Amino acid sequence: MSAERDGAGRNGGLWRTVQSFTFGTPLYRYMLSGKVPESLRPVPTDTWPGDSDHGRLIIEGRFSLLGHVVMMSVDPMAEDVWVPAGTTGDWQATLNGFSWLRDLRQVGGDTARRRARELVADWIDRYGEWDGFVWEPDILGERIANWIGHYDFFCASADDEFRHRFLDSLARQARHLARICGGEPGSGAIKSAKGLIYAGSALGECDKLIGQGIKQLQNALPRQVLGDGCHVSRSPSRHLYVLRDLIDIRACLRAASVEIPPVLDSAIERMAAMLRFFRHGDGGLVLFNDSNEEDFLLIDAVLAQSEAKIKPLTDPGASGFHRLAASRTLVVMDAGMPSDIDGCAHAGLLSFEMSVGKERLIVNCGAAAGRPDWNLAQRATAAHSTLVVDDVNAVEILADGSLGHGPTEVHGDRQEQDGNMWVEASHDGYADRLMLTHRRRLYLSADGDDLRGEDIVTGSGGTVFTIRFHLHPKVKASVSQNGAMALLRLSSGLGWKLRAMGGALDVADSVYLGRRGEMKRCQQITITGDLGAGGAQVKWALRREDKKA
C-alpha cells in the first residue's frame, strides 16, 4: 500500500552509486562495530493480532504477503531469497520489515519459535552488512522495531551464540539508522523514527537515539497529520498503520519513562477520531486511495489502545472526506484534493461508498496490493463509484505511479437541516484536457431511506460520460426491461431501487478488491449518455424498499 519501489526493489541512479561507495566499504563496516549488549532493556512486546494461517504457511516455507504467495528457502546456496524475483518492491519491503513475526507468534509453540530464529539467522547471514535496499531507513526502522517487539517470542530462549549474533546485528543496524534517517517521505519518516526510539529504549548504549527519534517525529507529524486528523496520504489503510506505529512509539516512550511529546498525543487523539470516521457498519474501512477493508479486530485494537475519546467527525475539512449518517444508512464521499504522498492516490474524485447496517451496498473497487498488473486499473476513475468522461482519469496516473494532470481545485460543502444532509462538491480534474468540470450533489434523508444524487458536467469537451455504482459482491442487481429502474438486493433481503434521468441505465460486471489477497466478481450499475454542447445533467435516486425478498 505504498508507492511501488522500482524493479527488483532496489533504488537506482547516482545516489545508489554514492551510497554503495560509502556504506559498502570495510571502513564503514568497522564504523558500525561497537559493544554488543548482553540483553535488551525491557520494552513493550508487540501485542497486535497476527494471522495464524499465514504463520503456518511460513513454517511450511511459504510467505503470503500483500495477497501474493512466494515459496522461500533458507538454503545458503539459494540466491535473493529475501528479494525474490517476480515480486514487487513493496512485497520485498514487507518481507524484510519482519512484521510477519507476529503471525508466527500467533501460531505459538517451539516449531514457530525455531522457524523465526532460522529466518532471522538466514537474514543476518545474507544482509548483516549494509545493503542498498533492505537497509533503507523505513525498512530498517520497521525491522528494528519488530525484532525488538518480538524478542521475548523468538530470541529470549535462544542459545548464547544466536543471541550474540542477533544483538550485534541489531546494534549495527541501529547505528546505521542513526546516521542516515531524516527527511524520509511520507510514512517512512514515522517508521524510521519508531526504529530509533525502539533501539534507544532497548539498547543500553543508545539512549541518545530516543531524542533523535522524537525530533524526527516533531518535524514529521505536523506535515503528515492534517488538521482534521487524517494522514496526509488520504488513505484509510495507510492511516490505520501510521496510527498503530504512533501508538507503539508512545508505549515505548512510556516504558522508558520519557515524557510524551504533546505533538504525539495530539496526533494519536485526532487520528483515532478519523479512523472511526472511516469505518463502515461492518467494522471495516472504506475503500479510498489504495485501501482494503482491513481486519476489524485490528481496527478495534488500535482504537482501544489509542485511549482516544473523540467521536468521529461528520465534516473533517482538511482531508475533504464527508460522512452522511442517518438511521442505519452511512454514506462517505471523497471530495478532497489527491495527495502524491506515499503513492496512495486514486483517481476517484467525488466517489462515494454506502452501507446499510453491517451490509455494504455501493463500494469502490479497492486495491490489489502487491499486484503491479492491477496497479493502474485499480487507481482509475472507472474503478470508483463516480463519473468518468471518455474513460479518461480525473487525475492522470503516470506509468511510474506518480500523478500527472489533475485538479487545481476540489471543493466540498456539507450542510444539514432537520436531520436531512447533503454535500455539494466539484472538481476541475478534466479542465486542462477536456475543458470540463464535474459537480456532484448527494442528499440523504433524515430516515436514511432516500439517497439522491445529481451529476452535472459543464464545458465544451468530451463525448461520452459514464456514472458507475460498483456493488459489493453480496449485492445482486437487476435492471427492468425498459431500463428505467435497477433493483439492488442485499444479502439480508432488503432491496433498494435506483432510478435515473438523463442517461441510460444498465448493469455490467465488476471486480471487488476489498479484502487483501482476494478478487471477487461483482456487478456495477452504469448510467451512460452523450455530452452535448454544454455538457450533461443526470439526476438519480436510490430509495429503500419496505419488503424483503
CORHUKA-V975150 format. One line per field, one symbol per residue. ss: DSSP state (h for helix, s for strand, l for the rest). phi: phi as a letter, one per 30 degrees, with the letter a starting at -180 (. if undefined). burial: # if it has 24 or more other ideal C-beta (glycine too) atoms within 12 Angstrom, else .. A space follows every 10 residues. Layout:
ss->???
phi->???
burial->???
This chain:
ss->llllllllll lllhhhhhhh hhhllhhhhh hlllllllll llllllllll lhhhhhhhhl lssssllsss slllllllll llllllllhh hhhhhhhlll hhhhhhhlhh hhhhhhhhhh hhhhhhhlll llllllhhhh hhhhhhhhhl hhhhlllllh hhhhhhhhhh hhhhhhhhhh lllllllhhh hhhhhhhhhh hhlhhhlhhh hhhhhhhhhh hhhhslllll sllllhhhhh hhhhhhhhhh hhhhhlllll lhhhhhhhhh hhhhhhhlsl llllslllll lllllhhhhh hhhhhhllll llllslllll ssssssllss ssssllllll hhhlllllll lsssssllss sssllsllll lhhhhhhhhl hhhlllsssl lsllllslll llslllllls ssssssslls ssssssslll hhhhlsssss ssssllllls sssssssssl lllsssssss sllllssssl llllsssssl lllsssssss sllsssssss ssslllllls ssssssssss lsllssssss ssssssssl
phi->.bedddhdjc dciddddddd dddcdedddd dddldcddac ddbdddcddc cddddddddd jbccbhibcb dbccedddch dcbddicddd dddddddidd eddddddijd dddddddddd ddddedbdce bdcdcdeddd dddedddddc eddccecddd dddddddddd ddddddeddc djiddhdedd dddddddddd dccedbeddd dddddddddd dddccdecjd dddiceddee dddddddddd ddddddhcdd deddeddded ddddddedcd ddjdcdcchi ccdiddddde ddddddidcd dddcbejddi dbbcbbhccb bbbcbbdecc diicdcccei dbbbbbiccd ccbcdjbcdi cddcedddcd eddbdacbch hcddbdcded jdccdadcbb bbbcbbahid babcbabcdc ddcbhbbcbb cbbbdddicb cbbbcbcbkc cibbcbccbd cdedccbbcd ddidabcccd ddjdcbccbb bjadcacbdb bccdceicbb dacbccbbac cddcjabbcb bbbdddccd
burial->#####..### #.......#. ..#....... .#...##..# #.####.### #..######. ..######.# .#.#.....# ####..#### ########## #######... .######### ####.##### ########## ########## #####..#.. .##.###### ########## #..####### ########## ###..#..## .#######.# #.####.### ########## ########## ###.##.#.# #.######## ########## ########## ######.##. ###.##.#.. .#####..## ######.### ########## ########## ######..## ########## ##.####### #########. .######... ###..##..# ##.#...... ###.###### #..#.##### #####..### #########. ##.####### #######.#. ....###### ...####### .#######.# #######.## .########. #...###### ####.....
